[in-house]
Structure formats: C-alpha cells, structure tokens
Amino acid sequence: MAEVALDMSVLESMFGDDAELCGAILEEFKHSSIPYMAEFDEAVSNNNIEGVKSLAHKLKSSSRTIGANPLGNFCDELERLAPQGNWGQINEFRVLIRASLSDVIDAIDGL
C-alpha cells in the first residue's frame, strides 16, 4: 500500500488537536513551497548543483515537519544524489518532487 501524501498524525503529535494552528502551519507550507520550486527550477536551469542540494534540503525539512513523508523522502534522495551531477537523474527527481508536492497540496486543500 502506498504511503499517504500527508500524515496528519505528525502535526497532531506536536500540537494536539489545535486545528487552527495545524491549518496555519499547512497553509504556510503550501505558500512557501511555491517559491522553493521556482528556486529549484532556476538552480536546475543554471546547472547549479549546490542550489539543487540546498533546495532539496529545505523542502525535505519542511515536508517532514508537516508529515509529507513521501515528498521528504524524494528530497532526501535528491539531496544525496545531487553532488554526483547526474542531470538526468536530477530532472527525474524534479518530476517526482513536483508530483508529490502536488499531492501534498491537494491533501491540504482537502482538509
């Protein structure tokens, strides 16, 4: 069985049943992820390995904080693979990350 895009138990374990706070955190994630992806695309366009690695790290951390574990896992893998400079592989992960982020945003919007 596939892992869910957004595991709300992660936020609930930190903030209990404070739905307003959890909602605010999820909205902040959603809004911050848009510029992250733009920076990520720019880093790829400029063949900037350090930029790719940095953005993967930032998105990994924020994803795992809200319980978006599949997205965090893709970012973790990319962060480890980026220094190899395999742009084909980096672009494959960009597609996976974009799709996974879309799933997370859909999950947030569905709450």
C-alpha positions in Angstrom: 0.0 0.0 0.0 1.3 3.4 -0.9 2.2 5.9 1.8 -0.2 8.8 2.2 0.9 12.2 0.9 0.2 13.9 4.2 0.2 12.1 7.6 -1.7 14.5 9.9 -0.6 12.5 12.9 2.8 14.1 12.7 1.4 17.6 13.3 -1.1 16.3 15.8 1.7 14.7 17.8 3.3 18.1 18.1 0.3 20.4 18.5 -2.5 18.1 19.7 -6.0 18.9 18.4 -5.3 22.6 17.7 -6.9 22.5 14.2 -6.4 26.2 13.7 -2.6 26.1 14.4 -2.2 22.9 12.3 -4.1 24.6 9.5 -2.0 27.7 9.6 1.2 25.6 9.5 -0.1 23.7 6.5 -1.1 26.9 4.7 2.4 28.4 5.4 4.0 25.2 3.9 1.8 25.4 0.9 2.7 29.1 0.2 6.4 28.6 0.9 6.7 25.6 -1.4 5.8 27.7 -4.5 9.0 29.9 -4.2 11.0 26.8 -3.3 10.0 25.1 -6.5 10.8 28.2 -8.5 14.2 28.4 -6.9 14.7 24.7 -7.6 13.8 25.1 -11.2 16.2 28.0 -11.5 19.0 26.0 -9.9 18.4 23.2 -12.4 18.3 25.6 -15.3 21.6 27.1 -14.2 23.2 23.7 -13.6 23.7 24.8 -10.0 24.4 21.6 -8.0 24.7 23.4 -4.7 21.4 25.2 -5.3 19.6 21.9 -6.1 21.1 20.4 -3.0 20.1 23.3 -0.8 16.6 23.5 -2.1 16.1 19.7 -1.7 17.3 20.1 1.9 14.9 22.9 2.7 12.0 21.2 1.2 12.9 17.9 2.8 12.9 19.5 6.3 9.7 21.4 5.9 8.0 18.4 4.3 8.9 16.0 7.1 7.8 18.6 9.7 4.2 18.6 8.4 4.1 14.8 7.8 4.6 14.9 4.0 6.9 11.9 4.2 7.0 10.7 0.6 7.9 14.2 -0.5 10.5 14.4 2.2 12.0 11.1 1.1 12.3 12.2 -2.5 14.0 15.4 -1.4 16.4 13.4 0.9 17.3 11.1 -2.0 17.9 14.1 -4.3 20.0 15.8 -1.7 22.3 12.8 -1.5 22.4 12.2 -5.3 22.8 15.9 -6.5 26.6 16.1 -5.8 27.1 13.4 -8.5 25.9 15.9 -11.1 23.8 13.5 -13.0 21.3 15.9 -14.5 19.1 13.2 -16.0 18.6 11.8 -12.5 18.2 15.3 -11.0 15.4 16.0 -13.6 13.7 12.7 -12.8 13.6 13.6 -9.1 12.3 17.1 -10.0 9.3 15.4 -11.7 8.8 13.1 -8.7 9.1 16.0 -6.3 6.7 18.2 -8.2 4.1 15.4 -8.4 4.5 14.6 -4.7 4.2 18.3 -3.8 1.0 18.5 -5.9 -0.4 15.5 -3.9 0.5 17.2 -0.6 -1.1 20.5 -1.7 -4.2 18.6 -2.8 -4.3 16.8 0.6 -4.0 20.2 2.4 -6.8 21.7 0.3 -9.0 18.7 1.0 -8.8 19.2 4.8 
